[in-house]
Amino acid sequence: MLNFTYQVKLKQKMLRLSTFQQKFITFLYLPSTTRATFESNQFRNFWSVKKSEEEKCREDGLPSKPAADEAFKVPESWSQPKIVVIGAGIAGLSAAHRLVQCGLCDVTILEATDRPGGRIQSCWFTNSVAELGASLIEGACVANSVYNLAVMERLLQSPVTRQGPSKGLFYSSRGKPIETSVAHKAYAVFRQIESMAISLYGNEICSEDANLDVFMNSHIRRELMHFPESERQGALMVMNNYLASIKERMGASLECVNTKYYGSLPSLPGGNVKIPVGFVGVLAPLIRDIPDCTIKYCKPVECIRWDACEADRPRACVQCTEDESYDADYVVITTPLGFLKDKASCFFVPNLPAKKMEAINNLGFGHSNNLFLQFPEPMWLRDEGNIMFAWHPDDFSKTKSWVKGLTSLKIDDKSGQVLTGVVSGKDAITMETLDADQIMTDIQKQMQTFLGNPTIPKPSIILRSKWSTNVYSQGAFTYISTDSGLGHIKDLADPVPEPCQSETPVLLFAGEHTSHRNYSTTHGARDSGIREANRILNYTKELRGAPSKQKN
Protein backbone atom coordinates (compact mmCIF):
# COMPACT_ATOMS: atom_id res chain seq x y z
CA MET A 1 0.00 0.00 0.00
CA LEU A 2 1.06 3.59 -0.59
CA ASN A 3 2.08 5.46 2.53
CA PHE A 4 -0.56 8.00 3.62
CA THR A 5 1.46 11.14 2.88
CA TYR A 6 2.23 10.03 -0.66
CA GLN A 7 -1.43 9.06 -1.24
CA VAL A 8 -2.47 12.62 -0.34
CA LYS A 9 0.14 14.18 -2.63
CA LEU A 10 -0.77 11.85 -5.46
CA LYS A 11 -4.47 12.64 -5.07
CA GLN A 12 -3.72 16.38 -5.17
CA LYS A 13 -1.77 15.94 -8.41
CA MET A 14 -4.46 13.75 -9.96
CA LEU A 15 -7.22 16.29 -9.22
CA ARG A 16 -5.46 18.76 -11.50
CA LEU A 17 -5.81 16.41 -14.47
CA SER A 18 -8.67 16.02 -16.92
CA THR A 19 -11.16 13.18 -16.49
CA PHE A 20 -9.54 11.21 -19.30
CA GLN A 21 -6.07 11.76 -17.85
CA GLN A 22 -7.23 10.61 -14.41
CA LYS A 23 -8.57 7.35 -15.84
CA PHE A 24 -5.49 6.96 -17.98
CA ILE A 25 -3.09 7.43 -15.07
CA THR A 26 -5.23 5.40 -12.65
CA PHE A 27 -4.57 2.39 -14.85
CA LEU A 28 -0.89 2.85 -14.01
CA TYR A 29 -1.54 2.44 -10.28
CA LEU A 30 -3.54 -0.78 -10.37
CA PRO A 31 -1.98 -3.55 -8.25
CA SER A 32 0.31 -5.66 -10.41
CA THR A 33 -1.92 -8.76 -10.31
CA THR A 34 -5.02 -6.76 -11.20
CA ARG A 35 -3.12 -4.90 -13.90
CA ALA A 36 -1.90 -8.15 -15.44
CA THR A 37 -5.50 -9.42 -15.68
CA PHE A 38 -6.67 -6.05 -16.93
CA GLU A 39 -3.98 -5.96 -19.61
CA SER A 40 -4.70 -9.44 -20.90
CA ASN A 41 -8.51 -9.20 -20.90
CA GLN A 42 -9.43 -5.55 -21.44
CA PHE A 43 -6.34 -3.66 -22.56
CA ARG A 44 -7.35 -2.88 -26.09
CA ASN A 45 -10.86 -1.89 -25.02
CA PHE A 46 -9.37 0.43 -22.38
CA TRP A 47 -7.49 2.47 -24.98
CA SER A 48 -10.40 2.67 -27.40
CA VAL A 49 -13.03 3.87 -24.88
CA LYS A 50 -14.13 7.36 -25.90
CA LYS A 51 -16.70 9.80 -24.62
CA SER A 52 -18.99 11.79 -26.87
CA GLU A 53 -17.55 15.11 -28.00
CA GLU A 54 -20.13 16.93 -25.86
CA GLU A 55 -19.15 14.98 -22.73
CA LYS A 56 -15.44 15.57 -23.41
CA CYS A 57 -16.02 19.28 -23.78
CA ARG A 58 -18.16 19.48 -20.62
CA GLU A 59 -16.02 17.30 -18.32
CA ASP A 60 -12.50 17.97 -19.58
CA GLY A 61 -12.83 21.55 -20.70
CA LEU A 62 -11.60 20.63 -24.17
CA PRO A 63 -12.78 21.90 -27.58
CA SER A 64 -15.32 19.67 -29.31
CA LYS A 65 -12.73 18.89 -32.00
CA PRO A 66 -8.93 19.01 -31.87
CA ALA A 67 -7.70 22.44 -32.90
CA ALA A 68 -6.31 22.34 -36.43
CA ASP A 69 -3.74 24.47 -38.23
CA GLU A 70 -5.85 26.11 -40.94
CA ALA A 71 -2.86 26.19 -43.30
CA PHE A 72 -2.89 22.37 -43.33
CA LYS A 73 -6.63 21.76 -43.04
CA VAL A 74 -7.89 19.46 -45.81
CA PRO A 75 -11.38 20.10 -47.29
CA GLU A 76 -13.87 17.34 -46.52
CA SER A 77 -14.86 17.09 -50.18
CA TRP A 78 -11.41 15.81 -51.24
CA SER A 79 -10.68 12.09 -51.51
CA GLN A 80 -8.95 10.76 -48.42
CA PRO A 81 -5.59 8.97 -48.79
CA LYS A 82 -5.21 5.70 -46.94
CA ILE A 83 -2.43 6.08 -44.38
CA VAL A 84 -0.81 3.29 -42.38
CA VAL A 85 1.45 4.19 -39.47
CA ILE A 86 3.74 1.44 -38.21
CA GLY A 87 4.34 1.76 -34.47
CA ALA A 88 2.30 3.38 -31.68
CA GLY A 89 5.21 5.10 -29.99
CA ILE A 90 5.21 8.86 -29.55
CA ALA A 91 6.34 9.40 -33.16
CA GLY A 92 3.53 7.28 -34.61
CA LEU A 93 0.88 8.69 -32.28
CA SER A 94 2.00 12.26 -32.99
CA ALA A 95 1.81 11.65 -36.74
CA ALA A 96 -1.68 10.14 -36.52
CA HIS A 97 -2.88 12.88 -34.16
CA ARG A 98 -1.66 15.61 -36.51
CA LEU A 99 -3.27 13.98 -39.55
CA VAL A 100 -6.63 13.65 -37.79
CA GLN A 101 -6.39 17.24 -36.53
CA CYS A 102 -6.13 18.43 -40.12
CA GLY A 103 -8.92 16.32 -41.54
CA LEU A 104 -7.23 13.12 -42.74
CA CYS A 105 -8.99 10.41 -40.76
CA ASP A 106 -8.35 7.28 -42.86
CA VAL A 107 -5.42 6.39 -40.61
CA THR A 108 -4.50 2.99 -39.20
CA ILE A 109 -1.76 2.49 -36.62
CA LEU A 110 -0.29 -1.02 -36.49
CA GLU A 111 1.36 -1.75 -33.14
CA ALA A 112 3.27 -5.00 -32.73
CA THR A 113 2.83 -5.18 -28.94
CA ASP A 114 -0.22 -4.98 -26.67
CA ARG A 115 0.37 -1.42 -25.46
CA PRO A 116 1.09 2.06 -26.86
CA GLY A 117 4.16 4.12 -26.07
CA GLY A 118 7.09 2.26 -27.59
CA ARG A 119 10.12 3.18 -25.52
CA ILE A 120 7.92 5.18 -23.16
CA GLN A 121 6.85 2.70 -20.49
CA SER A 122 5.83 3.69 -16.98
CA CYS A 123 4.86 1.18 -14.32
CA TRP A 124 4.29 0.96 -10.58
CA PHE A 125 7.15 -0.09 -8.29
CA THR A 126 6.76 0.10 -4.50
CA ASN A 127 5.54 3.64 -3.70
CA SER A 128 6.47 5.45 -6.88
CA VAL A 129 6.39 5.41 -10.67
CA ALA A 130 9.23 3.54 -12.34
CA GLU A 131 10.18 4.63 -15.83
CA LEU A 132 11.47 1.66 -17.81
CA GLY A 133 12.09 3.82 -20.86
CA ALA A 134 12.15 7.60 -21.28
CA SER A 135 12.21 9.10 -17.81
CA LEU A 136 12.88 12.83 -18.22
CA ILE A 137 11.81 15.73 -20.40
CA GLU A 138 15.25 16.82 -21.61
CA GLY A 139 15.30 20.60 -21.96
CA ALA A 140 12.08 21.62 -20.23
CA CYS A 141 11.24 24.82 -22.10
CA VAL A 142 8.70 26.13 -24.62
CA ALA A 143 10.93 24.96 -27.49
CA ASN A 144 10.34 21.34 -26.42
CA SER A 145 7.15 19.85 -27.92
CA VAL A 146 6.86 17.16 -25.23
CA TYR A 147 7.19 19.78 -22.51
CA ASN A 148 4.40 21.76 -24.24
CA LEU A 149 2.22 18.65 -24.25
CA ALA A 150 2.85 17.95 -20.56
CA VAL A 151 2.06 21.52 -19.54
CA MET A 152 -1.12 21.73 -21.64
CA GLU A 153 -2.29 18.45 -20.11
CA ARG A 154 -1.54 19.75 -16.58
CA LEU A 155 0.99 16.97 -15.99
CA LEU A 156 3.41 19.66 -14.78
CA GLN A 157 2.62 22.43 -12.33
CA SER A 158 4.58 25.51 -11.37
CA PRO A 159 7.10 25.60 -9.83
CA VAL A 160 8.66 22.80 -11.88
CA THR A 161 11.42 20.82 -10.18
CA ARG A 162 14.40 20.81 -12.52
CA GLN A 163 17.13 18.26 -11.98
CA GLY A 164 20.61 19.65 -11.52
CA PRO A 165 24.02 17.94 -11.67
CA SER A 166 24.23 14.67 -9.75
CA LYS A 167 25.29 15.04 -6.13
CA GLY A 168 26.78 12.36 -3.97
CA LEU A 169 29.97 10.70 -2.84
CA PHE A 170 32.48 8.77 -4.91
CA TYR A 171 33.49 5.37 -3.55
CA SER A 172 36.46 3.54 -5.01
CA SER A 173 36.67 -0.15 -5.87
CA ARG A 174 39.26 -0.39 -3.09
CA GLY A 175 36.54 0.26 -0.50
CA LYS A 176 37.39 3.86 0.35
CA PRO A 177 35.56 7.13 -0.34
CA ILE A 178 37.38 9.69 -2.47
CA GLU A 179 37.95 13.06 -0.85
CA THR A 180 35.29 15.58 -1.86
CA SER A 181 37.87 18.26 -2.66
CA VAL A 182 39.62 15.93 -5.13
CA ALA A 183 36.29 14.96 -6.71
CA HIS A 184 35.35 18.62 -7.20
CA LYS A 185 38.68 19.45 -8.83
CA ALA A 186 38.44 16.40 -11.08
CA TYR A 187 34.89 17.35 -12.08
CA ALA A 188 35.95 20.87 -13.09
CA VAL A 189 38.85 19.54 -15.20
CA PHE A 190 36.67 16.89 -16.82
CA ARG A 191 34.05 19.45 -17.86
CA GLN A 192 36.79 21.54 -19.49
CA ILE A 193 37.93 18.53 -21.50
CA GLU A 194 34.36 17.68 -22.44
CA SER A 195 33.82 21.28 -23.58
CA MET A 196 36.81 20.90 -25.88
CA ALA A 197 35.21 17.83 -27.45
CA ILE A 198 31.87 19.64 -27.83
CA SER A 199 33.55 22.61 -29.52
CA LEU A 200 34.85 20.38 -32.32
CA TYR A 201 31.35 20.09 -33.76
CA GLY A 202 30.87 22.56 -36.58
CA ASN A 203 34.55 23.51 -36.61
CA GLU A 204 35.44 23.46 -40.30
CA ILE A 205 39.17 23.27 -39.66
CA CYS A 206 38.82 20.37 -37.24
CA SER A 207 41.08 17.48 -38.19
CA GLU A 208 40.24 15.28 -35.20
CA ASP A 209 39.79 11.73 -36.49
CA ALA A 210 40.15 9.88 -33.20
CA ASN A 211 37.16 8.29 -31.51
CA LEU A 212 35.83 9.93 -28.36
CA ASP A 213 37.56 7.44 -26.06
CA VAL A 214 41.00 8.28 -27.45
CA PHE A 215 40.32 12.02 -27.43
CA MET A 216 39.06 12.15 -23.84
CA ASN A 217 41.67 9.82 -22.34
CA SER A 218 44.59 11.57 -24.00
CA HIS A 219 43.49 14.89 -22.51
CA ILE A 220 42.74 13.34 -19.13
CA ARG A 221 46.27 11.89 -18.92
CA ARG A 222 47.69 15.29 -19.79
CA GLU A 223 45.61 17.15 -17.21
CA LEU A 224 46.36 14.63 -14.46
CA MET A 225 49.97 15.79 -14.45
CA HIS A 226 48.76 19.11 -12.99
CA PHE A 227 47.34 17.34 -9.92
CA PRO A 228 49.53 16.69 -6.86
CA GLU A 229 50.81 13.13 -7.04
CA SER A 230 48.81 12.21 -3.93
CA GLU A 231 45.56 13.18 -5.68
CA ARG A 232 46.14 11.74 -9.16
CA GLN A 233 44.75 8.27 -8.52
CA GLY A 234 41.55 9.60 -6.98
CA ALA A 235 41.14 12.22 -9.70
CA LEU A 236 41.60 9.57 -12.40
CA MET A 237 38.94 7.34 -10.86
CA VAL A 238 36.48 10.23 -10.63
CA MET A 239 37.08 11.27 -14.24
CA ASN A 240 36.70 7.66 -15.37
CA ASN A 241 33.29 7.69 -13.69
CA TYR A 242 32.31 10.77 -15.66
CA LEU A 243 33.58 9.08 -18.82
CA ALA A 244 31.29 6.18 -18.00
CA SER A 245 28.39 8.63 -17.63
CA ILE A 246 28.97 9.75 -21.23
CA LYS A 247 28.90 6.10 -22.25
CA GLU A 248 25.60 5.87 -20.36
CA ARG A 249 24.14 8.64 -22.51
CA MET A 250 25.43 7.04 -25.73
CA GLY A 251 24.61 3.47 -24.77
CA ALA A 252 27.88 2.32 -26.28
CA SER A 253 31.63 2.28 -25.74
CA LEU A 254 33.21 5.66 -26.45
CA GLU A 255 35.50 3.87 -28.90
CA CYS A 256 32.44 3.70 -31.17
CA VAL A 257 31.51 7.40 -30.86
CA ASN A 258 32.49 10.00 -33.47
CA THR A 259 34.37 12.82 -31.71
CA LYS A 260 33.52 15.39 -34.39
CA TYR A 261 29.79 14.96 -33.74
CA TYR A 262 29.80 14.73 -29.97
CA GLY A 263 28.80 18.40 -29.83
CA SER A 264 25.75 17.68 -31.98
CA LEU A 265 23.99 16.00 -29.06
CA PRO A 266 20.67 17.77 -28.46
CA SER A 267 20.80 20.44 -25.76
CA LEU A 268 17.80 22.63 -24.95
CA PRO A 269 17.71 25.01 -21.97
CA GLY A 270 15.44 24.44 -19.00
CA GLY A 271 17.08 21.42 -17.38
CA ASN A 272 15.59 17.95 -17.10
CA VAL A 273 12.14 17.44 -15.61
CA LYS A 274 10.36 14.34 -14.37
CA ILE A 275 6.60 13.95 -14.83
CA PRO A 276 5.28 13.06 -11.34
CA VAL A 277 2.42 10.84 -12.49
CA GLY A 278 4.50 9.05 -15.14
CA PHE A 279 5.91 9.87 -18.58
CA VAL A 280 3.19 7.70 -20.11
CA GLY A 281 0.77 10.54 -19.33
CA VAL A 282 1.89 12.49 -22.40
CA LEU A 283 0.36 9.78 -24.61
CA ALA A 284 -3.18 10.32 -23.29
CA PRO A 285 -4.08 13.44 -25.33
CA LEU A 286 -2.70 11.86 -28.50
CA ILE A 287 -4.82 8.73 -28.03
CA ARG A 288 -7.86 10.65 -26.83
CA ASP A 289 -8.24 12.72 -30.00
CA ILE A 290 -7.89 10.05 -32.68
CA PRO A 291 -10.84 7.94 -33.89
CA ASP A 292 -11.80 4.69 -32.22
CA CYS A 293 -10.04 1.59 -33.47
CA THR A 294 -7.31 3.64 -35.17
CA ILE A 295 -4.73 1.69 -33.16
CA LYS A 296 -4.60 -2.02 -33.81
CA TYR A 297 -2.58 -3.86 -31.16
CA CYS A 298 -0.64 -7.11 -31.50
CA LYS A 299 -0.19 -6.52 -35.24
CA PRO A 300 3.50 -7.12 -36.05
CA VAL A 301 4.32 -6.24 -39.64
CA GLU A 302 6.08 -8.83 -41.77
CA CYS A 303 6.89 -6.72 -44.82
CA ILE A 304 5.93 -3.62 -46.79
CA ARG A 305 5.38 -4.01 -50.53
CA TRP A 306 5.65 -0.74 -52.37
CA ASP A 307 6.51 0.72 -55.80
CA ALA A 308 3.46 -0.77 -57.53
CA CYS A 309 3.16 0.36 -61.18
CA GLU A 310 -0.25 -0.99 -62.14
CA ALA A 311 -3.32 1.21 -61.75
CA ASP A 312 -5.34 -1.59 -60.17
CA ARG A 313 -2.79 -2.21 -57.41
CA PRO A 314 -2.38 -0.14 -54.23
CA ARG A 315 0.66 2.10 -53.92
CA ALA A 316 1.69 0.07 -50.89
CA CYS A 317 0.57 -3.06 -49.11
CA VAL A 318 1.53 -3.64 -45.46
CA GLN A 319 1.59 -7.36 -44.75
CA CYS A 320 1.08 -8.54 -41.16
CA THR A 321 2.14 -11.93 -39.85
CA GLU A 322 -1.40 -13.21 -39.45
CA ASP A 323 -2.24 -13.35 -43.19
CA GLU A 324 -3.67 -9.88 -42.84
CA SER A 325 -2.75 -6.92 -45.03
CA TYR A 326 -3.52 -3.21 -45.24
CA ASP A 327 -3.46 -1.22 -48.48
CA ALA A 328 -2.04 2.27 -48.23
CA ASP A 329 -1.29 5.40 -50.21
CA TYR A 330 1.30 6.41 -47.61
CA VAL A 331 3.15 4.32 -45.02
CA VAL A 332 4.80 6.09 -42.07
CA ILE A 333 7.50 3.84 -40.58
CA THR A 334 8.37 4.71 -36.97
CA THR A 335 10.07 1.46 -35.95
CA PRO A 336 13.30 1.97 -33.93
CA LEU A 337 16.68 2.00 -35.66
CA GLY A 338 17.63 -1.25 -33.90
CA PHE A 339 14.70 -3.01 -35.57
CA LEU A 340 15.62 -1.56 -38.96
CA LYS A 341 19.22 -2.69 -38.58
CA ASP A 342 18.01 -6.25 -38.10
CA LYS A 343 15.06 -6.38 -40.52
CA ALA A 344 15.39 -3.68 -43.19
CA SER A 345 16.97 -6.00 -45.77
CA CYS A 346 13.86 -8.18 -45.86
CA PHE A 347 11.24 -5.78 -44.47
CA PHE A 348 10.84 -3.72 -47.66
CA VAL A 349 9.92 -5.14 -51.08
CA PRO A 350 11.64 -3.88 -53.18
CA ASN A 351 14.66 -2.95 -51.06
CA LEU A 352 15.27 0.57 -49.87
CA PRO A 353 17.68 2.82 -51.81
CA ALA A 354 21.38 2.25 -51.13
CA LYS A 355 21.89 5.53 -49.24
CA LYS A 356 19.02 4.69 -46.90
CA MET A 357 20.48 1.27 -46.15
CA GLU A 358 23.91 2.83 -45.59
CA ALA A 359 22.43 5.19 -43.01
CA ILE A 360 20.64 2.33 -41.23
CA ASN A 361 23.78 0.20 -41.13
CA ASN A 362 26.27 2.93 -40.17
CA LEU A 363 24.49 4.94 -37.51
CA GLY A 364 25.00 3.77 -33.95
CA PHE A 365 22.18 2.43 -31.80
CA GLY A 366 22.99 2.29 -28.11
CA HIS A 367 21.98 -0.16 -25.41
CA SER A 368 20.68 1.18 -22.10
CA ASN A 369 18.49 -0.30 -19.38
CA ASN A 370 17.01 1.19 -16.24
CA LEU A 371 17.36 -0.75 -13.00
CA PHE A 372 15.29 -0.37 -9.81
CA LEU A 373 16.34 -1.98 -6.52
CA GLN A 374 14.14 -2.19 -3.44
CA PHE A 375 15.82 -2.88 -0.10
CA PRO A 376 14.12 -4.22 3.06
CA GLU A 377 14.92 -1.00 4.90
CA PRO A 378 16.60 2.22 3.71
CA MET A 379 20.25 2.54 4.74
CA TRP A 380 20.49 6.16 3.62
CA LEU A 381 18.75 9.50 4.00
CA ARG A 382 16.83 10.88 1.04
CA ASP A 383 18.97 14.02 0.77
CA GLU A 384 22.23 12.10 1.08
CA GLY A 385 22.95 12.11 -2.65
CA ASN A 386 23.98 9.37 -5.02
CA ILE A 387 26.41 6.50 -4.62
CA MET A 388 29.04 7.00 -7.34
CA PHE A 389 31.22 4.03 -8.32
CA ALA A 390 34.84 4.99 -9.05
CA TRP A 391 36.82 2.06 -10.41
CA HIS A 392 40.54 1.69 -9.85
CA PRO A 393 41.99 1.05 -13.36
CA ASP A 394 43.52 -2.29 -12.32
CA ASP A 395 40.25 -3.51 -10.80
CA PHE A 396 38.28 -2.40 -13.85
CA SER A 397 40.51 -4.27 -16.29
CA LYS A 398 40.28 -7.49 -14.24
CA THR A 399 36.50 -7.44 -13.69
CA LYS A 400 34.36 -9.29 -16.21
CA SER A 401 31.04 -8.63 -14.48
CA TRP A 402 28.25 -6.57 -16.04
CA VAL A 403 28.30 -4.24 -13.00
CA LYS A 404 31.09 -2.28 -14.70
CA GLY A 405 28.31 -0.71 -16.75
CA LEU A 406 26.67 0.75 -13.62
CA THR A 407 28.12 4.20 -12.85
CA SER A 408 25.96 5.14 -9.87
CA LEU A 409 22.91 4.35 -7.77
CA LYS A 410 20.47 7.18 -7.18
CA ILE A 411 18.04 7.87 -4.34
CA ASP A 412 15.00 9.41 -5.98
CA ASP A 413 11.88 7.48 -5.01
CA LYS A 414 9.17 8.51 -2.56
CA SER A 415 9.51 5.62 -0.14
CA GLY A 416 13.24 5.92 0.44
CA GLN A 417 13.65 2.17 -0.05
CA VAL A 418 14.58 2.18 -3.72
CA LEU A 419 17.85 2.87 -5.52
CA THR A 420 17.88 3.35 -9.28
CA GLY A 421 20.63 2.98 -11.82
CA VAL A 422 21.32 2.80 -15.54
CA VAL A 423 23.35 0.03 -17.16
CA SER A 424 24.64 0.78 -20.65
CA GLY A 425 26.56 -0.72 -23.56
CA LYS A 426 27.31 -4.43 -23.79
CA ASP A 427 26.82 -4.71 -20.03
CA ALA A 428 23.16 -3.76 -20.52
CA ILE A 429 22.75 -6.69 -22.91
CA THR A 430 24.43 -9.03 -20.43
CA MET A 431 22.19 -7.88 -17.58
CA GLU A 432 19.09 -8.77 -19.58
CA THR A 433 20.21 -12.40 -19.79
CA LEU A 434 20.67 -12.84 -16.02
CA ASP A 435 18.01 -13.94 -13.57
CA ALA A 436 16.84 -11.55 -10.87
CA ASP A 437 18.63 -13.33 -8.03
CA GLN A 438 21.98 -13.14 -9.82
CA ILE A 439 21.53 -9.41 -10.41
CA MET A 440 20.67 -8.80 -6.75
CA THR A 441 23.69 -10.83 -5.63
CA ASP A 442 26.00 -8.91 -7.97
CA ILE A 443 24.65 -5.57 -6.76
CA GLN A 444 25.09 -6.56 -3.12
CA LYS A 445 28.69 -7.59 -3.75
CA GLN A 446 29.38 -4.36 -5.67
CA MET A 447 28.00 -2.18 -2.89
CA GLN A 448 29.82 -4.08 -0.15
CA THR A 449 33.11 -3.77 -2.04
CA PHE A 450 32.90 -0.08 -2.92
CA LEU A 451 31.37 1.07 0.36
CA GLY A 452 33.72 -1.13 2.38
CA ASN A 453 30.71 -2.31 4.36
CA PRO A 454 30.04 -6.07 4.57
CA THR A 455 26.66 -5.50 6.27
CA ILE A 456 24.97 -4.14 3.11
CA PRO A 457 21.97 -6.42 2.56
CA LYS A 458 20.80 -7.97 -0.66
CA PRO A 459 18.01 -6.12 -2.50
CA SER A 460 14.64 -7.77 -1.94
CA ILE A 461 13.01 -6.91 -5.28
CA ILE A 462 14.29 -5.64 -8.60
CA LEU A 463 12.71 -4.23 -11.72
CA ARG A 464 14.62 -3.73 -14.98
CA SER A 465 13.99 -2.83 -18.59
CA LYS A 466 14.99 -5.13 -21.44
CA TRP A 467 15.20 -3.01 -24.55
CA SER A 468 18.07 -4.87 -26.21
CA THR A 469 16.41 -8.29 -26.31
CA ASN A 470 13.04 -6.78 -27.23
CA VAL A 471 12.68 -7.83 -30.88
CA TYR A 472 10.79 -4.63 -31.73
CA SER A 473 13.42 -2.21 -30.38
CA GLN A 474 16.76 -4.09 -30.11
CA GLY A 475 18.32 -1.19 -28.27
CA ALA A 476 17.52 2.18 -26.76
CA PHE A 477 18.52 5.25 -28.81
CA THR A 478 20.68 6.61 -31.62
CA TYR A 479 24.21 7.99 -31.47
CA ILE A 480 26.67 9.16 -34.15
CA SER A 481 29.19 6.36 -34.61
CA THR A 482 32.69 6.65 -36.03
CA ASP A 483 31.29 5.41 -39.36
CA SER A 484 28.49 7.96 -39.57
CA GLY A 485 27.53 11.62 -39.41
CA LEU A 486 24.46 13.84 -39.22
CA GLY A 487 24.06 13.39 -42.95
CA HIS A 488 23.04 9.80 -42.34
CA ILE A 489 20.22 10.94 -40.03
CA LYS A 490 19.03 13.32 -42.75
CA ASP A 491 19.16 10.44 -45.25
CA LEU A 492 16.99 8.37 -42.91
CA ALA A 493 14.43 11.17 -42.78
CA ASP A 494 14.06 11.38 -46.57
CA PRO A 495 10.91 9.80 -48.01
CA VAL A 496 10.99 7.05 -50.63
CA PRO A 497 10.87 7.64 -53.53
CA GLU A 498 12.45 11.06 -53.07
CA PRO A 499 10.49 14.05 -54.42
CA CYS A 500 13.30 14.80 -56.90
CA GLN A 501 12.38 11.56 -58.68
CA SER A 502 9.10 13.16 -59.84
CA GLU A 503 7.06 10.66 -57.87
CA THR A 504 4.82 11.17 -54.89
CA PRO A 505 6.55 9.42 -51.98
CA VAL A 506 5.07 6.21 -50.60
CA LEU A 507 7.30 5.47 -47.61
CA LEU A 508 7.90 8.09 -44.94
CA PHE A 509 10.19 7.67 -41.95
CA ALA A 510 9.83 9.05 -38.42
CA GLY A 511 11.35 8.38 -35.00
CA GLU A 512 14.18 9.87 -32.95
CA HIS A 513 16.72 8.37 -35.38
CA THR A 514 15.35 10.63 -38.15
CA SER A 515 15.63 13.89 -36.19
CA HIS A 516 19.02 15.42 -36.97
CA ARG A 517 18.44 18.24 -34.47
CA ASN A 518 17.09 16.16 -31.60
CA TYR A 519 18.08 12.55 -32.17
CA SER A 520 17.93 10.22 -29.14
CA THR A 521 15.16 12.28 -27.48
CA THR A 522 11.40 11.91 -27.06
CA HIS A 523 10.76 15.41 -28.38
CA GLY A 524 12.85 14.54 -31.43
CA ALA A 525 10.61 11.50 -31.98
CA ARG A 526 7.44 13.57 -31.55
CA ASP A 527 8.67 16.32 -33.87
CA SER A 528 9.55 13.77 -36.55
CA GLY A 529 6.03 12.31 -36.47
CA ILE A 530 4.52 15.77 -36.94
CA ARG A 531 7.04 16.48 -39.73
CA GLU A 532 5.93 13.43 -41.71
CA ALA A 533 2.25 14.16 -41.10
CA ASN A 534 2.81 17.66 -42.50
CA ARG A 535 4.56 16.12 -45.50
CA ILE A 536 1.47 14.00 -46.26
CA LEU A 537 -0.79 17.01 -45.75
CA ASN A 538 1.27 19.08 -48.17
CA TYR A 539 1.07 16.38 -50.84
CA THR A 540 -2.67 16.02 -50.25
CA LYS A 541 -3.18 19.74 -50.77
CA GLU A 542 -0.93 19.75 -53.82
CA LEU A 543 -2.78 16.80 -55.39
CA ARG A 544 -6.16 17.95 -54.02
CA GLY A 545 -6.78 14.55 -52.50
CA ALA A 546 -5.33 11.04 -52.52
CA PRO A 547 -2.38 10.34 -54.85
CA SER A 548 -2.75 8.39 -58.07
CA LYS A 549 -1.96 4.67 -57.92
CA GLN A 550 0.16 5.05 -61.04
CA LYS A 551 3.65 6.47 -61.11
CA ASN A 552 3.70 10.17 -61.91
C-alpha positions, 0 to 999 in steps of 0.5 A, a space after each residue: 500500500 502507498 504510505 498515507 502522505 504520498 497518497 495525499 500528494 498523489 491525489 492532489 496531483 491527480 485532481 489537477 488532471 482532466 477526467 480522461 487523464 485521471 482514468 489513464 493514469 489510474 490504470 498505471 496504479 492498479 496492483 500488479 496482479 489486477 493490472 496483469 488481468 486487466 492488460 490481458 482481458 481488457 487492454 485494447 478496449 481500455 485504450 479505445 473507450 471514448 466519450 462523446 464530444 459533448 461529454 469531453 467538452 463538458 467534463 475535460 474543458 476541451 474543444 469539441 474537435 482538436 484544434 487544427 492548423 488552418 494552413 494544413 486543413 484538408 477540405 472534406 470534399 477531397 478524396 482521403 488517402 489511406 495512411 498506415 502508421 507502423 508503431 504506436 510510440 510517440 512518433 507514430 501517435 503524434 503523426 496520426 494525431 496531426 493527420 486527424 487534426 487536419 482532416 485526414 482520418 483514414 489512418 491505421 496504426 499497427 502496433 506489434 505489442 499490446 500497449 502504446 508508447 514504444 520506448 515510453 513505459 511507466 509502471 508501478 514499483 513500491 511507492 512510486 512510478 518507475 520509468 522503464 524507458 524515457 524518464 525525463 523531459 530533456 530541456 524543459 522549455 517552450 521549445 520542447 514539444 513534449 514539454 508543451 504537451 505535458 504543460 497543456 495536459 496539466 501533468 506539470 505544475 509551477 514551480 517545476 522541479 528541474 534536476 541539476 548535476 548529480 550530487 553524492 559521494 564517490 566510492 572507489 573499488 578499493 573500498 574507500 571514499 574519495 575526498 570531496 575536494 579531489 572529486 570537485 577538482 576532477 569534475 571541473 577539469 573533466 568538464 573543461 575537457 568535455 567542452 573541448 570535445 563539444 567545440 569540435 562540432 561545426 569547426 570546419 578546420 577540425 582534423 580530429 579523427 580519433 574516436 571519443 575514447 582516445 580524445 578524452 583519455 589523451 586529454 585526461 592523462 595530460 591534465 592529471 599531471 597538474 594534480 599533486 601526485 597524492 591526488 592523481 589516482 583519486 582524480 583519475 577514478 572520478 574522471 573515469 566515472 564521468 567518462 562512463 556517464 557519457 557512455 551511459 548517454 550514448 549506450 555504447 563504448 566511447 570507442 564507437 563514438 564519433 568525436 567530431 559529432 559529440 557536440 551535436 547531441 541535443 541540448 535545450 535550456 530548461 534542465 531535465 524534468 520528471 513527470 510526477 504521475 508518469 511519462 506515459 501521461 503524455 500519450 493520453 491526449 494523442 490517443 484521446 483525440 484520434 478515432 476509435 479503433 485507429 490503433 490495432 494492437 498485437 499486429 507485427 508487420 512482416 513486410 511492406 510491398 511498395 513501388 506498384 506500377 499498375 493502376 489496379 494495385 495499391 501504392 503500398 501493401 503492409 503485410 502482417 504476420 497473421 495473413 492480414 494486409 492493409 493497403 495504403 497510399 502512404 506508409 509512415 515507418 516509426 520502428 526503432 533503428 535497432 529493428 531496422 538494422 536487423 530487418 530492413 533488408 527483408 522488411 521492404 519489397 523492393 529494397 530501400 535505396 542504397 543511401 538509406 540502407 547505408 544510413 541504417 547500417 552505419 548509424 550507432 544504436 545504443 543499449 541502455 536499461 534502467 534498474 530499480 532496486 528495493 531494499 528491506 529498509 533504507 540505509 540512507 537519507 533521502 537528501 544524502 545524494 547518489 552512490 558513485 562508483 569509481 573504479 581503480 583502473 587495475 580492478 576495472 581491467 580485471 573485472 568481467 562482471 556486467 556491474 562495470 556498466 553501472 556508474 551510480 545508484 540514485 536515491 529518488 523514489 518517494 519511499 526511500 527504499 529504492 535505488 535506481 541505476 542505468 546500465 549501458 553498452 554491452 553490459 546492458 545486454 548481459 544484464 538482460 540475460 541474467 536472472 533476478 537473483 543473480 543481479 541482486 547478488 552482484 549488486 550486493 557484492 558491488 555495494 559491499 566492495 565499494 562502500 567497504 561495508 560487509 553488512 549491506 543487505 541484498 536487495 529484496 526486489 528488482 525491476 529492470 527494462 529489457 530493450 536490447 532483447 526486445 525484438 521490436 526495439 533491439 536497443 535504446 537510442 541513436 548515437 553518431 558512430 565513427 562510421 556515420 555523421 548527421 548526414 546519415 540521419 538526414 538520409 533516414 528522414 528522406 521519403 521514398 521515392 524522393 520528391 526529386 524523382 518526380 514521384 509522390 513518396 510512398 514510404 515516410 520515416 519518423 522516429 528519434 533516429 530521423 531527427 538530426 536536431 534532436 536525435 535520441 530524445 522523445 521530443 525529437 521523436 514527436 517532432 519527426 512524427 509531426 514532420 511526416 504528417 505535414 509532408 502528407 498534408 502538403 502532398 494532399 493539398 498539392 494533389 487535391 486529394 489522394 495520390 494516383 496509384 500510377 507512377 507520376 
